């Protein structure tokens, strides 16, 4: 997470003073880039006010901020540090989600971890997701690195039922931690997983993943389940627990489901 430890970051996000500096115009909902400060610390953050959420046909209005915070709670329970520290609080434009800003960096070989490229440019060890045609009709491939940090994100996305894992939502921090952001369309009770990280589809779960998922199953019956129930519906908490149980029962990462687009559009 860089300069701030988790406890300090959460305290700052909950109680710091938010100063809006600009808007991320590519985002579909109001997403504001801010400075947040207290007497002892300061950082940059993203603030998404509930009032700036666009209505969706398949998610209840005004619930996206809570889903982002719920995703952070599940991420923290796994111990994988995928989702940056995230809180729900009052801001300059009313209640909303406030998340620590992640400064991005490239990995050591100069590539992002998810990319679209010519098939001949596919780096060794990368996992092919989709073959397609580029804007000029040239063959391209959507692929991602065979990277343990991405794989943990993939498992988490299955648990969250994340409907919007774009390549641009995968951030490599200066500390080489890989973070995932934008989880507002998660936790639906119906299967809605859309992701660019299908390279491990059908592969058996690793022993460490099984151990984390087993712990998560227990947490969802206790304190984590209580936390989530204040952020998403009771039925969505139950569906989350069932997804964890299904993963453990099947023992492998899922394939895309029929009748639902497997990859978000645009993919970045």
C-alpha positions in Angstrom: 0.0 0.0 0.0 3.0 2.2 0.0 3.5 5.0 2.5 0.6 4.4 4.8 -0.1 1.3 6.8 -3.7 0.0 6.7 -4.8 1.2 10.1 -3.5 4.7 9.4 -5.0 4.8 5.9 -8.4 3.7 7.2 -8.4 6.3 10.0 -7.4 9.0 7.5 -10.1 7.9 5.0 -12.8 7.9 7.7 -11.9 11.2 9.4 -9.7 13.2 7.1 -10.8 16.4 5.3 -11.6 15.8 1.7 -10.6 18.4 -0.9 -11.8 17.6 -4.5 -9.1 18.3 -7.1 -10.7 16.9 -10.2 -12.9 14.3 -11.9 -11.9 11.1 -13.7 -13.9 11.7 -16.8 -13.6 8.2 -18.2 -15.6 6.7 -15.3 -19.3 5.9 -15.9 -20.2 7.2 -12.5 -19.1 10.4 -10.8 -15.5 9.6 -9.7 -13.6 12.4 -8.0 -9.9 12.6 -7.4 -9.2 14.2 -4.0 -6.6 15.1 -1.4 -7.5 13.9 2.1 -5.6 15.2 5.1 -5.5 15.3 8.9 -3.2 16.8 11.4 -0.9 13.8 11.2 -1.1 12.4 7.6 -2.3 13.1 4.1 -2.9 11.1 0.9 -4.8 11.1 -2.3 -8.1 9.2 -2.7 -11.0 8.5 -4.9 -14.4 9.7 -3.8 -17.6 8.3 -5.5 -20.7 10.0 -4.1 -23.9 8.0 -4.1 -25.6 11.0 -5.7 -23.3 10.5 -8.8 -24.3 6.9 -9.4 -26.0 6.2 -12.7 -29.1 3.9 -12.4 -28.6 0.4 -13.6 -31.2 -2.1 -14.8 -29.9 -5.0 -12.7 -28.6 -3.3 -9.5 -30.7 -1.3 -7.0 -30.2 2.4 -7.2 -27.8 4.0 -4.7 -26.0 0.7 -3.7 -22.8 0.8 -5.7 -20.7 2.6 -2.9 -21.8 0.0 -0.4 -20.7 -2.7 -2.7 -17.3 -1.2 -3.1 -16.8 -1.1 0.7 -18.1 -4.7 0.9 -15.5 -5.8 -1.6 -12.8 -4.3 0.5 -14.2 -6.1 3.6 -14.0 -9.5 1.8 -10.5 -8.7 0.4 -9.3 -7.9 3.9 -10.7 -11.2 5.2 -8.7 -13.1 2.6 -5.4 -11.3 3.6 -4.5 -10.8 -0.1 -4.6 -7.0 -0.1 -6.3 -6.9 -3.4 -8.8 -4.0 -2.8 -7.2 -0.7 -1.5 -8.5 0.6 1.9 -12.1 1.7 1.3 -14.7 3.3 3.6 -18.3 4.7 3.4 -18.6 8.2 4.7 -19.9 11.7 4.2 -18.1 13.8 1.6 -18.4 17.2 -0.1 -21.3 15.9 -2.2 -23.0 13.7 0.3 -22.3 10.1 1.4 -20.1 8.0 -0.8 -17.3 5.6 -1.1 -13.8 6.9 -0.4 -10.8 4.7 -1.4 -7.1 5.2 -1.1 -5.5 6.2 -4.4 -3.0 3.8 -5.9 0.0 5.2 -7.8 0.6 2.9 -10.7 3.7 1.4 -12.1 4.6 -1.1 -14.8 6.0 -4.5 -13.9 9.7 -5.3 -14.5 9.5 -6.3 -18.2 7.7 -3.1 -19.2 4.3 -4.6 -19.8 1.0 -4.2 -17.9 -0.3 -7.5 -16.5 -3.3 -7.5 -18.9 -2.9 -6.4 -22.5 -4.2 -6.6 -26.1 -1.4 -7.3 -28.6 -0.4 -9.0 -31.8 -0.3 -12.8 -31.3 3.4 -12.8 -32.2 4.0 -10.3 -29.4 2.6 -12.5 -26.6 5.2 -12.7 -23.9 6.4 -16.2 -22.8 4.2 -17.6 -20.0 1.2 -15.3 -20.6 -2.3 -16.8 -20.7 -4.4 -16.3 -23.8 -8.0 -15.2 -23.1 -9.5 -14.2 -26.4 -8.5 -14.0 -30.1 -10.1 -11.1 -31.9 -9.5 -8.5 -34.8 -8.2 -5.1 -34.2 -9.6 -1.8 -35.5 -7.9 -2.4 -38.9 -8.8 -6.0 -39.1 -5.5 -7.3 -37.9 -5.4 -10.3 -35.5 -5.0 -9.5 -31.9 -5.1 -11.4 -28.6 -6.4 -10.4 -25.2 -4.1 -12.0 -22.6 -2.7 -11.7 -19.1 0.4 -12.7 -17.2 0.5 -16.0 -15.4 1.0 -14.1 -12.2 0.1 -15.3 -8.7 -1.0 -11.8 -7.7 -3.5 -11.8 -10.6 -4.7 -15.3 -9.8 -5.6 -14.2 -6.2 -7.6 -11.4 -7.8 -9.3 -13.9 -10.0 -10.4 -16.0 -7.0 -11.6 -13.0 -5.2 -13.7 -11.9 -8.3 -15.4 -15.2 -8.3 -16.4 -14.8 -4.7 -17.5 -11.2 -5.2 -19.3 -12.1 -8.5 -17.6 -9.1 -10.0 -19.3 -8.0 -13.2 -16.7 -5.5 -14.3 -13.1 -6.7 -14.1 -11.5 -4.6 -16.9 -7.8 -4.5 -17.6 -7.8 -0.9 -16.5 -9.0 -2.0 -13.1 -5.8 -3.9 -12.4 -3.2 -1.6 -10.9 0.4 -2.3 -10.1 1.5 -0.2 -7.2 5.1 1.1 -6.7 5.5 -1.6 -4.0 4.6 -4.3 -6.6 1.4 -5.1 -4.9 -1.3 -5.7 -7.5 -4.6 -4.0 -6.6 -8.1 -4.3 -8.1 -10.5 -1.3 -8.1 -14.0 -0.5 -9.2 -16.2 -3.2 -7.5 -19.5 -1.3 -7.6 -21.2 -4.0 -9.7 -20.5 -6.9 -7.4 -22.4 -9.2 -5.0 -25.4 -9.8 -7.3 -27.4 -12.9 -6.4 -27.4 -14.0 -10.1 -24.2 -15.1 -11.9 -22.7 -12.0 -13.5 -19.0 -12.6 -13.5 -17.3 -10.6 -16.3 -13.6 -10.5 -16.4 -10.5 -10.3 -18.6 -8.8 -12.8 -16.2 -10.1 -16.1 -17.7 -6.7 -17.6 -18.2 -7.0 -20.1 -15.3 -10.6 -21.2 -16.1 -11.1 -24.8 -15.1 -7.8 -25.1 -13.3 -7.8 -26.8 -9.9 -7.6 -24.5 -6.8 -4.2 -24.4 -5.1 -3.9 -25.6 -1.6 -3.3 -22.0 -0.3 -6.5 -20.8 -2.1 -8.5 -23.6 -0.5 -7.2 -22.6 2.9 -8.2 -19.0 2.4 -11.6 -19.9 1.0 -12.3 -22.2 3.9 -11.4 -19.4 6.3 -13.6 -17.0 4.4 -16.5 -19.5 4.6 -16.2 -19.4 8.4 -15.9 -15.6 8.4 -19.1 -15.2 6.4 -20.9 -17.1 9.1 -19.6 -14.6 11.7 -18.3 -11.1 11.8 -17.7 -10.7 8.1 -21.2 -11.7 7.3 -22.5 -9.1 9.8 -20.3 -6.4 8.2 -21.6 -7.2 4.8 -25.2 -7.2 5.9 -24.9 -3.5 6.6 -23.6 -2.9 3.0 -25.5 -5.3 0.7 -28.7 -7.2 1.1 -29.1 -10.3 3.2 -29.8 -12.4 0.1 -26.5 -11.1 -1.4 -24.5 -12.1 1.7 -26.1 -15.6 1.5 -25.2 -15.8 -2.3 -21.6 -14.8 -1.5 -21.3 -17.6 1.0 -22.8 -20.0 -1.5 -20.2 -19.0 -4.1 -17.4 -19.8 -1.6 -19.0 -23.1 -0.8 -19.4 -23.9 -4.5 -15.8 -23.1 -5.2 -14.6 -25.4 -2.4 -17.0 -28.2 -3.5 -15.9 -28.0 -7.2 -12.3 -27.4 -6.3 -11.5 -25.5 -9.5 -11.9 -22.0 -11.0 -15.1 -21.7 -13.1 -15.6 -21.3 -16.8 -17.9 -18.5 -18.1 -21.6 -19.2 -17.8 -23.9 -19.4 -20.8 -26.2 -16.5 -21.5 -24.0 -13.8 -20.0 -21.1 -12.0 -21.6 -17.9 -13.3 -20.2 -15.8 -10.2 -20.8 -16.7 -6.6 -20.0 -17.0 -4.1 -22.8 -14.8 -2.2 -23.3 -12.2 -4.6 -21.8 -10.1 -1.7 -20.7 
